[in-house]
Amino acid sequence: MHFQAAFAYMKRGYAVTLPEWGGYWTWDDERKTVLMHTRKGEVIDMRGSEDMDYTLSFTFRDDWELLADPTTTEHHQAKA
């Protein structure tokens, strides 16, 4: 799906990912921001990205997917 749809899903509480990622993105309604859950177990506020060009380039992709179970990702394995 396109990022516009992925963003709408995030705003409704879903996690979204891209096929090669070990992590995912979610919406934090309290802080009004996208949180990036990395494959290394980090959680980064999108606004604090060290490389915004790289981060925003993902929003142009059209292969976003809903993530049924975030606990199955590399992100959660890295945190364990």
Protein Blocks (a to p, Z undefined) as FASTA:
>chain_A
ZZklmmmmmmnopacddfkbcbdcdddfklopaddddfkopacdfklpfblmlmmmmmmp
ckbccdfblmlpmklmmmZZ
